[in-house]
Amino acid sequence: MKSEHGEGAEETAGHSAPGEDAGPATEAFVAHRNLLFTVVYEMLGSAADAEDVLQETWLRWSGVDLAEVRDRRAYLVRIATRQALSRLRTLGRRKESYVGTWLPEPLLTAPDVADDVELADSVSMAMLLVMETLSPTERAVFVLRDVFALEYDEIAQAVDKSPAAVRQVAHRARAHVAARRPRGAVSATETKDALDAFQHATDTGDLQGLLDILAPDVVLLGDGGGIRQAVLRPVVGADKVARLLAHGLGRIATSSLRPAQVNGWPGLVLQLDGDVDTVVALRIDDGLVTGIYAVRNPEKLSHMRHQATLLRR
């Protein structure tokens, strides 16, 4: 997946283990880094934790005797998946005491990610929240099989199960996701029109304009992490959501609201005094906004400060 996190590939791989295999090990790691990051991010919903897992993956990979490795990509995926499964247990304990709604850490994604409908769907806020309802093993198997089409034998080695067991897990996870996943993608033109209308309405505080672009059953989720003010429970319904947005944005005088691709979906980045305050991802169905995911927790936005150049147009 192309995101600003991909820029750190050489830096991560720069901590090479000594020895004659350092060159080939680095080359293999860098070649597959985007794949590894996307797999781990989809499992964890956290870019910062995904980067930590990739660092751990590199430390283990750099000590491997490459002469004993038949398939370097499969070996790297196995290391990263196992590290991600271990990290999931830690994250699960954190989420138990999380204040308010937990949302995935947002990523600014390159425009061509949205062109890959399957990839954009798999990293969207809505899909990552669906993934949260899977067990750790189900999540790993679903990502590796249904998103990246890895063979069952390869997945079995990554999750320490037999291929037959992996098939059963994949079937169960696929049915679970299918019952909950977002509806089909809309056209680029329809998406742009809806985003433009939503941004215009929020910029001007036009309550009727907001009501016109919001679906009747629209849901707004906010994540302040107990650090920043945010709605603690989902807000449902066009009237409630529109009034909340009009009231909140109407009080901001020094804001800069800019369009962006957030997790493969259309979104907006709100900057206050040059710093990122809120990242919003929008779910659009049939030309109307059906989901609004607003992340304000500064711990989930720290990496956005290094992406400021993307927001200057």
C-alpha positions as CSV (number, residue, x, y, z in Angstrom):
1,M,0.0,0.0,0.0
2,K,1.4,3.4,-0.9
3,S,1.4,5.7,2.1
4,E,3.9,8.1,3.6
5,H,5.0,5.2,5.9
6,G,6.5,3.5,2.9
7,E,9.3,6.2,2.8
8,G,11.0,4.6,5.8
9,A,11.9,1.3,4.1
10,E,15.6,2.0,3.7
11,E,15.8,3.5,7.1
12,T,14.3,0.5,8.8
13,A,16.5,-1.9,6.8
14,G,19.5,0.2,7.5
15,H,20.0,-1.5,10.9
16,S,21.7,-4.4,9.1
17,A,23.2,-7.4,10.9
18,P,26.9,-7.9,10.2
19,G,27.9,-10.5,7.7
20,E,27.9,-11.3,4.1
21,D,24.1,-11.7,3.8
22,A,23.4,-8.1,4.9
23,G,23.1,-6.9,1.3
24,P,20.6,-9.5,0.1
25,A,18.7,-9.4,3.3
26,T,18.2,-5.7,3.0
27,E,17.2,-6.0,-0.6
28,A,14.6,-8.6,0.1
29,F,13.2,-6.7,3.1
30,V,12.9,-3.4,1.1
31,A,11.3,-5.2,-1.9
32,H,8.5,-6.6,0.3
33,R,8.2,-3.8,2.9
34,N,5.0,-2.3,1.5
35,L,3.3,-5.8,1.5
36,L,4.5,-6.4,5.1
37,F,3.3,-3.0,6.3
38,T,-0.1,-3.4,4.7
39,V,-0.6,-6.9,6.1
40,V,0.4,-5.8,9.6
41,Y,-1.5,-2.5,9.5
42,E,-4.7,-4.3,8.5
43,M,-4.3,-6.7,11.4
44,L,-3.5,-4.0,14.0
45,G,-5.3,-0.9,12.7
46,S,-2.3,1.1,14.0
47,A,0.5,2.5,11.7
48,A,2.8,3.2,14.7
49,D,2.4,-0.4,15.9
50,A,2.8,-1.7,12.4
51,E,6.2,0.2,12.1
52,D,7.3,-1.4,15.4
53,V,6.4,-4.8,14.1
54,L,8.3,-4.2,10.9
55,Q,11.3,-3.2,13.0
56,E,11.0,-6.4,15.0
57,T,10.6,-8.3,11.7
58,W,13.8,-6.8,10.3
59,L,15.8,-7.6,13.5
60,R,14.8,-11.3,13.2
61,W,15.2,-11.4,9.4
62,S,18.7,-9.9,9.5
63,G,19.9,-12.8,11.5
64,V,18.5,-15.5,9.2
65,D,20.8,-17.7,7.1
66,L,19.4,-16.9,3.6
67,A,20.9,-20.0,2.2
68,E,18.3,-21.9,4.2
69,V,15.4,-19.8,2.9
70,R,13.5,-21.1,-0.2
71,D,10.9,-18.3,-0.5
72,R,12.0,-15.0,1.0
73,R,8.7,-13.3,0.7
74,A,6.9,-16.2,2.5
75,Y,9.5,-16.2,5.2
76,L,9.1,-12.4,5.8
77,V,5.3,-12.7,5.9
78,R,5.6,-15.5,8.4
79,I,7.8,-13.4,10.7
80,A,5.7,-10.3,10.4
81,T,2.4,-12.2,10.9
82,R,3.6,-13.9,14.0
83,Q,4.9,-10.6,15.5
84,A,1.6,-8.9,14.6
85,L,-0.4,-11.7,16.4
86,S,1.7,-11.2,19.5
87,R,1.2,-7.4,19.3
88,L,-2.6,-7.9,19.0
89,R,-2.7,-9.3,22.5
90,T,-1.1,-6.2,23.9
91,L,-3.4,-3.9,21.9
92,G,-6.4,-5.9,23.1
93,R,-5.6,-5.1,26.7
94,R,-5.2,-1.4,25.8
95,K,-8.5,-1.2,24.0
96,E,-10.3,-2.7,27.1
97,S,-9.6,0.6,29.0
98,Y,-9.9,2.9,26.0
99,V,-12.0,6.0,26.6
100,G,-14.8,6.4,24.0
101,T,-14.9,4.8,20.6
102,W,-11.7,3.3,19.3
103,L,-10.9,4.0,15.6
104,P,-8.0,2.8,13.5
105,E,-5.0,5.2,13.2
106,P,-5.7,7.0,9.9
107,L,-3.3,6.9,7.0
108,L,-3.0,9.4,4.1
109,T,-2.9,7.1,1.1
110,A,-1.8,7.8,-2.5
111,P,-4.5,8.5,-5.0
112,D,-3.8,5.2,-6.9
113,V,-4.8,3.2,-3.8
114,A,-8.4,4.3,-4.4
115,D,-8.2,3.0,-7.9
116,D,-7.5,-0.5,-6.5
117,V,-11.1,-1.1,-5.3
118,E,-10.2,-4.3,-3.3
119,L,-7.2,-2.7,-1.6
120,A,-9.0,0.5,-0.8
121,D,-11.9,-1.5,0.7
122,S,-9.6,-3.6,2.8
123,V,-7.9,-0.6,4.5
124,S,-11.0,1.6,4.8
125,M,-12.1,2.6,8.3
126,A,-15.3,0.7,8.0
127,M,-13.5,-2.6,7.0
128,L,-10.8,-2.2,9.7
129,L,-13.6,-1.9,12.3
130,V,-15.2,-5.1,10.9
131,M,-11.8,-6.7,11.2
132,E,-11.9,-5.8,14.9
133,T,-14.8,-8.3,15.4
134,L,-12.6,-11.2,14.2
135,S,-10.3,-13.2,16.4
136,P,-6.6,-12.5,15.9
137,T,-6.1,-15.7,13.9
138,E,-9.2,-15.1,11.8
139,R,-7.9,-11.6,11.1
140,A,-4.5,-12.8,10.0
141,V,-6.0,-15.6,7.8
142,F,-8.5,-13.2,6.2
143,V,-5.9,-10.6,5.4
144,L,-3.4,-13.1,4.0
145,R,-6.0,-15.1,2.0
146,D,-8.8,-12.8,0.9
147,V,-6.8,-9.6,0.5
148,F,-3.4,-10.9,-0.7
149,A,-4.4,-14.3,-2.1
150,L,-1.6,-16.2,-0.3
151,E,-1.8,-20.0,-0.6
152,Y,-3.2,-22.0,2.3
153,D,0.1,-23.8,2.8
154,E,1.9,-20.4,3.1
155,I,-0.7,-19.1,5.6
156,A,-0.5,-22.3,7.6
157,Q,3.2,-21.7,8.3
158,A,2.5,-18.1,9.3
159,V,-0.2,-18.9,11.9
160,D,1.0,-22.4,13.0
161,K,-2.0,-24.3,11.9
162,S,-2.5,-27.1,9.3
163,P,-3.7,-26.1,5.8
164,A,-7.0,-27.8,6.5
165,A,-7.5,-25.8,9.6
166,V,-6.6,-22.6,7.8
167,R,-9.3,-23.4,5.2
168,Q,-11.9,-23.7,7.9
169,V,-10.7,-20.4,9.6
170,A,-10.8,-18.6,6.2
171,H,-14.3,-19.8,5.5
172,R,-15.6,-18.7,8.9
173,A,-13.8,-15.3,8.7
174,R,-15.1,-14.7,5.1
175,A,-18.7,-15.4,6.1
176,H,-18.3,-13.1,9.2
177,V,-16.9,-10.2,7.1
178,A,-19.4,-10.7,4.3
179,A,-22.3,-10.1,6.7
180,R,-20.8,-6.9,8.0
181,R,-18.6,-5.4,5.3
182,P,-19.5,-2.0,3.6
183,R,-21.5,-2.0,0.4
184,G,-20.0,-1.8,-3.0
185,A,-17.7,1.0,-4.2
186,V,-19.1,4.1,-5.9
187,S,-17.6,5.8,-9.0
188,A,-14.8,8.3,-8.7
189,T,-17.0,11.1,-10.0
190,E,-19.8,10.3,-7.5
191,T,-17.3,10.2,-4.7
192,K,-15.7,13.6,-5.7
193,D,-19.1,15.2,-6.0
194,A,-20.2,14.0,-2.6
195,L,-16.9,15.1,-1.0
196,D,-17.1,18.5,-2.6
197,A,-20.7,19.0,-1.5
198,F,-19.8,17.9,2.1
199,Q,-16.8,20.1,2.3
200,H,-18.7,23.1,0.9
201,A,-21.5,22.6,3.5
202,T,-19.0,22.2,6.4
203,D,-17.0,25.3,5.2
204,T,-20.0,27.5,5.1
205,G,-21.9,26.0,8.0
206,D,-24.9,25.4,5.7
207,L,-27.2,23.1,7.7
208,Q,-29.5,22.4,4.8
209,G,-26.5,21.6,2.6
210,L,-25.3,19.1,5.2
211,L,-28.8,17.5,5.4
212,D,-28.9,17.2,1.6
213,I,-25.6,15.2,1.5
214,L,-26.0,13.1,4.5
215,A,-27.9,9.7,4.3
216,P,-30.9,9.5,6.7
217,D,-29.1,6.8,8.7
218,V,-25.6,8.3,8.6
219,V,-23.4,7.4,11.6
220,L,-20.7,9.7,13.0
221,L,-17.9,8.1,15.2
222,G,-15.3,10.1,17.0
223,D,-12.1,9.1,18.6
224,G,-10.4,11.5,21.1
225,G,-8.8,8.8,23.2
226,G,-9.8,10.6,26.4
227,I,-7.3,13.3,25.4
228,R,-9.3,15.5,23.0
229,Q,-13.0,16.2,23.1
230,A,-15.0,13.9,20.9
231,V,-18.3,12.1,20.9
232,L,-18.1,9.1,23.2
233,R,-20.9,7.2,21.5
234,P,-22.0,6.9,17.9
235,V,-24.3,9.8,16.7
236,V,-26.9,8.4,14.3
237,G,-29.2,10.3,11.9
238,A,-28.8,13.1,9.5
239,D,-30.4,15.8,11.6
240,K,-28.3,15.0,14.7
241,V,-25.1,14.7,12.7
242,A,-25.7,17.8,10.7
243,R,-26.4,20.0,13.7
244,L,-23.3,18.6,15.5
245,L,-21.1,19.3,12.6
246,A,-22.5,22.8,12.0
247,H,-22.1,23.7,15.6
248,G,-18.6,22.3,16.0
249,L,-17.2,23.7,12.8
250,G,-18.9,27.0,13.2
251,R,-16.8,27.8,16.3
252,I,-13.5,27.3,14.4
253,A,-12.1,30.5,13.0
254,T,-8.5,29.6,12.2
255,S,-9.1,26.3,10.6
256,S,-7.9,24.9,7.3
257,L,-10.0,22.0,6.0
258,R,-8.4,20.2,3.1
259,P,-9.4,17.2,1.0
260,A,-7.3,14.1,1.2
261,Q,-7.3,10.3,0.6
262,V,-7.7,8.7,4.0
263,N,-7.4,4.9,4.1
264,G,-8.3,4.7,0.5
265,W,-11.5,6.7,1.0
266,P,-12.2,10.4,0.5
267,G,-11.5,12.4,3.6
268,L,-10.7,15.8,5.1
269,V,-7.9,17.0,7.2
270,L,-8.6,19.8,9.7
271,Q,-5.6,21.9,10.6
272,L,-5.6,24.5,13.4
273,D,-2.7,27.0,13.5
274,G,-0.7,24.8,11.1
275,D,-1.1,21.6,13.1
276,V,-3.3,18.6,12.3
277,D,-6.3,18.6,14.7
278,T,-8.7,16.1,13.1
279,V,-8.6,13.6,10.3
280,V,-12.0,12.6,8.9
281,A,-12.7,9.6,6.6
282,L,-16.0,9.5,4.8
283,R,-18.0,6.5,3.7
284,I,-20.1,7.3,0.6
285,D,-22.9,5.1,-0.7
286,D,-25.2,6.1,-3.6
287,G,-23.9,9.7,-3.6
288,L,-24.6,10.3,0.1
289,V,-22.4,10.2,3.2
290,T,-23.3,7.2,5.2
291,G,-20.3,7.1,7.6
292,I,-18.1,9.8,9.2
293,Y,-15.0,8.7,11.1
294,A,-13.3,11.5,12.9
295,V,-10.0,10.9,14.7
296,R,-8.8,13.5,17.1
297,N,-6.6,11.5,19.4
298,P,-3.2,13.2,19.1
299,E,-1.3,10.0,19.7
300,K,-2.9,8.7,16.4
301,L,-2.1,11.8,14.5
302,S,1.5,12.4,15.4
303,H,2.8,10.9,12.1
304,M,0.5,13.4,10.2
305,R,2.9,16.2,11.2
306,H,5.4,14.7,8.9
307,Q,2.9,14.6,6.1
308,A,2.1,18.3,6.0
309,T,3.5,18.7,2.5
310,L,0.7,16.5,1.2
311,L,-1.9,19.0,2.5
312,R,-0.4,22.1,0.8
313,R,-2.0,22.5,-2.6
